[in-house]
Amino acid sequence: VGIIATTHVLFSHTSVGAAIFFAFLATIAYRRNRPELLTFVKQYGLFLLVFAYVAGSITGVGIWYSTTVASPRGISALIHSFVWKWATEWVFFVIEVVGVYLVVYLVGKVDPRTHLRVTWIFALSSLATMLIIIGILSFMLWPGKEVWFDEGGYLNGFYGPNTFAQLAMRMAFMLTMTAVVGGIVASRLHDVALRREITRVLAWLGIASAVTGTALFAWYT
């Protein structure tokens, strides 16, 4: 379970961070008339499609299978407690998967306003999947309120003592992974000036998010 979950986190967090980064780059590209930035978005998006979303989806199913085998009663309790939260997360995930295809393949094929809207919908849907799942993961460590043990209710269990700590550290981690993977993709750009610019931005993003994540981890522990 731990190996599958760790692999899934690497792919899923990179995808969420990249979606936010895509929205940032696309906004700059259209406002400043810099279509070369969309070239990088397309290449990074193709990388995510081939690796992150395929492997992330497979390991996501693997988590369900392995945890059901390891603790069927535990998974049953989680489903009964958060069935609508999970259903909502899956809706956003479907939008996310469709969104990454649209972001990649609609570059240069639709008007800028439409493509920018699609990019932001993709980014916000990706972020929503993480925001929802964090509450459930926090509950697995410790339910939010003592009253949950007597009354139940997903709102009583969703916001636990470590919910926002997880959110902060996962945000820092996902931006760090976005910078690392983005640097690999940027190294294959043929435009030297663009490669340097993107690499510089990603380097600062990775350093800032890694330092922030380390500081948050030290503070919360």
Disulfide bonds with the S-S distance in Angstrom:
none
